[in-house]
Amino acid sequence: MPHSNDSSAERFMQGDLALWRVRTPHGEALIAEQGAQLLSYTPHGQPPLVWLSPEASYERGVSLRGGVPVCWPWFGDLDRNPAEVRANVASAYAESAPKHGFARIQDWGHVDTAFDAEGVTLVFRLDVTGESPKWGHPARLTLRIRLADAITLELGVCNLSDSPLTISQALHTYFAVSDVRDITISGVEGKSFVDTLDQWHVKTQGDALQFTGETDRLYLGLDQPLTIRDPGWARDIVVQSSHSRSAVIWNPWIEKAKRIDQFPDHAWQGMVCIETARVWDDVLTIAPGDTAFMAAYLRVVPH
């Protein structure tokens, strides 16, 4: 799908998966139809913004490591989600339920590609039936990915059942950084967080977050953008969210990196995850027939 404004969107196969290569006047992206997953994004003349593992496996039914997986209809381990989220899943399935839900390993349909003077917008859709013995709530998911001078990821969830639907979800973004040991993340100062590495205790953040070891935290009550300050690449990455007051910040550090699949041993140095989310006390309940939206806006600000 070439376009006259120097933007294009090309569909091709990589391994088992259908991918889209998208070029705009501002940068180049790769998107997988499986999971409607933005895999990578590199602004012109800059290091990557969205990180993709060089060992990513393009296999059907296997979530690719990196990019922006859509975690839905639960986040992380199912048994760590609130009871109203776990209640949606059949007990026989719960023990083998995949981490971060099933939306990220299903093929989404490509609905539309639209070009304008600044960039490209792609829309993907996943229809979830209520007939599965594993999942009893029909729903329709729509992910709108806009690539222009910034990235917009907008996830819509329509409840097609006749009863309320409660879920947790996240846009699990892997960001590329020069060295995670040198960056800071602001916007979390004074906020409560759940430290999953310390028996899930609730703590309070002091100053801006710096990384000195494995980090896995659920930040709560967020009310401003989060900013990754990266002196090594002389830039900030600003993460603004809409209809989300929680986020997960994660880096596996040295030892855990050795145990993660599709992940080089030293890759922890060049990435950090900030996951725009509805988790913990920020889960989402959608009335019958209603649609709820959550969005993340990602942009680079050079120093």
C-alpha positions as CSV (number, residue, x, y, z in Angstrom):
1,M,0.0,0.0,0.0
2,P,2.4,2.8,-1.1
3,H,1.2,6.4,-0.6
4,S,2.3,9.7,-2.1
5,N,3.2,11.4,1.2
6,D,6.2,9.2,1.7
7,S,4.2,6.8,3.8
8,S,3.6,3.1,3.1
9,A,2.2,0.0,4.6
10,E,3.3,-3.4,3.3
11,R,2.1,-6.8,4.4
12,F,4.5,-9.8,4.3
13,M,5.2,-13.1,6.0
14,Q,8.0,-13.7,8.6
15,G,8.1,-17.3,9.7
16,D,4.6,-18.3,10.6
17,L,3.3,-14.8,11.1
18,A,1.8,-12.0,9.0
19,L,3.5,-8.7,9.6
20,W,3.1,-5.1,8.4
21,R,6.1,-2.9,7.7
22,V,5.0,0.7,8.0
23,R,7.0,3.8,6.9
24,T,6.0,7.4,7.6
25,P,7.8,10.8,7.3
26,H,8.8,10.3,11.0
27,G,10.0,6.7,11.3
28,E,9.5,3.0,10.5
29,A,7.5,0.4,12.4
30,L,6.9,-3.4,12.3
31,I,3.5,-4.8,13.4
32,A,2.3,-8.4,13.7
33,E,-1.3,-9.4,13.1
34,Q,-0.9,-12.0,15.9
35,G,-1.8,-10.0,19.0
36,A,-2.1,-6.8,16.9
37,Q,1.4,-6.3,18.3
38,L,3.5,-3.3,17.5
39,L,6.8,-5.0,17.4
40,S,9.3,-2.2,16.8
41,Y,9.5,1.5,16.0
42,T,12.5,3.5,15.0
43,P,12.3,7.3,14.4
44,H,14.4,8.5,11.5
45,G,17.9,9.3,12.5
46,Q,17.5,8.1,16.0
47,P,18.0,4.8,18.0
48,P,14.9,2.6,18.3
49,L,12.0,3.8,20.5
50,V,10.2,0.5,20.8
51,W,12.5,-2.5,21.5
52,L,12.3,-5.9,19.9
53,S,14.4,-8.8,20.9
54,P,16.9,-10.0,18.2
55,E,15.9,-13.5,19.3
56,A,12.1,-13.0,18.8
57,S,10.4,-16.1,17.6
58,Y,7.9,-15.7,14.7
59,E,5.8,-18.7,15.6
60,R,2.1,-19.0,15.7
61,G,0.7,-19.2,19.3
62,V,4.0,-17.8,20.8
63,S,4.1,-14.2,22.0
64,L,7.0,-12.3,20.6
65,R,9.4,-10.9,23.1
66,G,9.4,-7.1,22.8
67,G,7.3,-4.5,21.2
68,V,3.9,-3.8,22.7
69,P,2.0,-7.0,23.6
70,V,-1.7,-6.5,24.4
71,C,-2.3,-8.2,27.8
72,W,-6.0,-9.1,28.0
73,P,-8.3,-10.1,29.8
74,W,-5.9,-10.4,32.7
75,F,-2.5,-9.2,33.5
76,G,0.4,-11.4,34.7
77,D,-0.4,-14.6,36.5
78,L,-4.2,-15.2,36.6
79,D,-4.1,-16.1,40.3
80,R,-2.7,-12.7,41.1
81,N,-5.7,-10.9,39.6
82,P,-8.7,-9.7,41.7
83,A,-11.4,-12.2,42.3
84,E,-13.9,-10.5,39.8
85,V,-11.3,-11.0,37.0
86,R,-10.6,-14.6,37.9
87,A,-14.3,-15.4,38.0
88,N,-14.5,-15.0,34.2
89,V,-12.2,-18.0,33.7
90,A,-13.4,-21.7,34.0
91,S,-11.8,-23.4,37.0
92,A,-10.6,-26.3,34.8
93,Y,-8.6,-23.8,32.6
94,A,-7.3,-21.6,35.4
95,E,-4.4,-23.7,36.3
96,S,-3.0,-23.7,32.8
97,A,-4.1,-20.1,31.9
98,P,-1.3,-18.3,30.0
99,K,0.4,-15.4,31.6
100,H,-1.0,-12.0,30.5
101,G,-4.2,-13.6,29.0
102,F,-4.8,-14.9,25.5
103,A,-5.4,-11.9,23.3
104,R,-1.6,-11.5,22.6
105,I,-1.4,-15.0,21.0
106,Q,-4.5,-14.9,18.8
107,D,-4.7,-13.5,15.2
108,W,-6.4,-10.2,15.0
109,G,-8.1,-9.1,11.8
110,H,-6.7,-6.1,9.9
111,V,-9.7,-3.7,9.5
112,D,-8.3,-0.6,8.0
113,T,-5.2,1.4,6.9
114,A,-5.5,5.2,6.6
115,F,-2.9,7.7,5.3
116,D,-2.7,11.4,6.0
117,A,-0.1,14.1,5.7
118,E,1.7,13.2,8.9
119,G,1.5,9.4,9.0
120,V,-0.4,6.1,9.0
121,T,-3.2,4.6,11.1
122,L,-3.8,0.9,11.2
123,V,-6.8,-0.7,12.9
124,F,-7.0,-4.3,14.1
125,R,-9.9,-6.2,15.6
126,L,-10.4,-9.4,17.7
127,D,-13.8,-10.9,18.3
128,V,-13.9,-13.1,21.4
129,T,-16.8,-15.5,21.5
130,G,-18.5,-16.6,24.7
131,E,-18.8,-20.2,23.6
132,S,-15.4,-21.4,24.8
133,P,-15.3,-23.6,27.9
134,K,-12.4,-21.4,29.0
135,W,-14.1,-18.0,28.6
136,G,-17.7,-17.1,28.9
137,H,-18.0,-13.4,27.9
138,P,-18.3,-12.4,24.3
139,A,-16.4,-9.2,23.6
140,R,-14.9,-7.2,20.7
141,L,-11.4,-5.7,21.0
142,T,-10.2,-3.0,18.7
143,L,-6.6,-1.7,18.6
144,R,-5.9,1.6,16.7
145,I,-2.2,2.2,16.1
146,R,-1.3,5.6,14.8
147,L,2.3,6.3,13.7
148,A,3.1,10.0,13.1
149,D,5.3,12.4,15.1
150,A,4.3,10.3,18.1
151,I,2.8,6.8,18.5
152,T,-0.8,6.4,19.7
153,L,-2.1,3.0,20.8
154,E,-5.8,3.0,21.6
155,L,-7.4,-0.2,22.9
156,G,-11.2,-0.4,22.8
157,V,-13.2,-3.2,24.5
158,C,-16.9,-3.7,23.8
159,N,-18.8,-5.9,26.2
160,L,-21.1,-8.0,24.0
161,S,-22.6,-10.0,26.9
162,D,-25.7,-9.3,29.0
163,S,-23.7,-9.0,32.2
164,P,-20.9,-6.7,33.4
165,L,-17.4,-7.7,32.3
166,T,-14.4,-7.1,34.7
167,I,-10.9,-7.4,33.3
168,S,-7.4,-6.3,33.9
169,Q,-5.3,-5.3,30.9
170,A,-2.1,-3.6,29.8
171,L,-0.2,-2.2,26.8
172,H,3.1,-3.9,27.7
173,T,5.6,-1.6,26.1
174,Y,9.3,-2.4,25.8
175,F,11.3,0.7,25.4
176,A,14.8,0.9,24.0
177,V,17.4,2.7,26.2
178,S,21.1,3.3,26.0
179,D,21.7,1.7,29.4
180,V,19.1,1.0,32.0
181,R,21.6,1.7,34.8
182,D,21.9,5.3,33.7
183,I,18.2,6.3,33.1
184,T,15.6,7.6,35.5
185,I,11.8,7.5,35.3
186,S,9.9,10.5,36.7
187,G,6.2,10.9,37.3
188,V,6.2,8.2,40.0
189,E,7.5,10.3,42.8
190,G,5.4,10.0,46.0
191,K,3.2,7.3,44.4
192,S,2.3,3.9,46.0
193,F,3.5,0.8,44.3
194,V,3.2,-3.0,44.8
195,D,6.7,-4.5,44.9
196,T,6.1,-8.0,43.4
197,L,9.7,-8.9,44.3
198,D,9.1,-8.3,48.1
199,Q,6.1,-10.4,48.9
200,W,3.8,-8.0,47.1
201,H,4.1,-5.4,49.8
202,V,2.7,-1.9,49.1
203,K,5.4,0.8,49.3
204,T,5.8,4.5,48.5
205,Q,8.2,5.8,45.9
206,G,10.5,8.6,46.9
207,D,12.5,10.3,44.2
208,A,12.4,9.5,40.5
209,L,13.0,5.8,39.9
210,Q,16.6,4.6,39.2
211,F,17.6,1.0,38.5
212,T,20.1,-0.9,40.6
213,G,18.7,-4.5,40.3
214,E,15.7,-6.5,39.1
215,T,12.6,-4.4,39.2
216,D,8.9,-5.4,38.9
217,R,6.5,-2.8,40.4
218,L,2.8,-2.0,39.9
219,Y,2.4,1.8,40.3
220,L,-1.0,3.0,41.5
221,G,-2.8,6.3,41.4
222,L,-0.9,7.8,38.6
223,D,-2.1,11.2,37.4
224,Q,0.7,12.6,35.1
225,P,2.9,11.3,32.2
226,L,5.9,9.1,33.0
227,T,9.2,10.2,31.5
228,I,12.3,8.1,30.8
229,R,15.3,10.4,30.9
230,D,18.1,8.8,28.9
231,P,21.3,10.8,29.0
232,G,23.2,8.3,27.0
233,W,21.0,8.9,24.0
234,A,20.3,12.6,24.9
235,R,16.6,12.2,24.9
236,D,13.5,11.7,26.9
237,I,10.7,9.3,26.2
238,V,7.3,10.6,27.4
239,V,4.6,8.1,28.1
240,Q,1.2,9.6,28.5
241,S,-1.9,7.5,29.2
242,S,-5.6,8.0,28.9
243,H,-8.2,6.1,31.1
244,S,-5.5,4.4,33.1
245,R,-4.2,5.2,36.5
246,S,-1.8,2.3,36.9
247,A,1.4,1.2,35.3
248,V,3.9,-1.6,35.6
249,I,7.6,-0.9,35.4
250,W,9.9,-3.9,34.8
251,N,13.5,-4.9,34.1
252,P,14.7,-8.4,34.6
253,W,18.4,-7.5,35.4
254,I,21.2,-10.0,35.2
255,E,20.1,-13.4,36.6
256,K,16.5,-13.4,35.4
257,A,17.5,-12.4,31.9
258,K,19.3,-15.7,31.6
259,R,16.1,-17.6,32.3
260,I,13.8,-15.7,29.8
261,D,13.0,-17.1,26.4
262,Q,13.7,-15.1,23.3
263,F,16.0,-12.8,25.3
264,P,19.8,-12.5,25.0
265,D,21.6,-12.7,28.4
266,H,22.7,-9.0,28.2
267,A,19.6,-7.6,26.6
268,W,18.4,-6.3,30.0
269,Q,20.8,-3.4,29.7
270,G,19.1,-1.9,26.6
271,M,15.4,-2.1,27.5
272,V,12.9,-1.1,30.1
273,C,9.1,-1.8,30.3
274,I,6.5,0.8,31.2
275,E,3.1,-0.9,30.8
276,T,0.1,1.4,30.5
277,A,-2.4,-0.6,32.5
278,R,-5.7,-1.3,34.3
279,V,-4.5,-3.5,37.2
280,W,-4.8,-4.2,40.9
281,D,-7.3,-1.6,42.3
282,D,-7.6,-0.1,38.8
283,V,-9.3,-3.0,37.1
284,L,-11.9,-2.2,34.4
285,T,-15.6,-3.0,34.6
286,I,-17.7,-2.6,31.4
287,A,-21.5,-2.5,31.4
288,P,-23.4,-4.7,28.9
289,G,-23.2,-3.2,25.5
290,D,-20.7,-0.5,26.5
291,T,-17.2,0.1,25.1
292,A,-14.3,1.2,27.2
293,F,-11.1,2.7,25.9
294,M,-7.5,2.9,27.2
295,A,-4.7,4.7,25.3
296,A,-1.0,5.2,25.5
297,Y,0.8,8.1,23.7
298,L,4.6,7.7,23.2
299,R,6.9,10.4,22.0
300,V,10.6,11.2,21.9
301,V,11.9,14.6,23.2
302,P,15.6,15.2,22.3
303,H,17.7,17.0,24.9
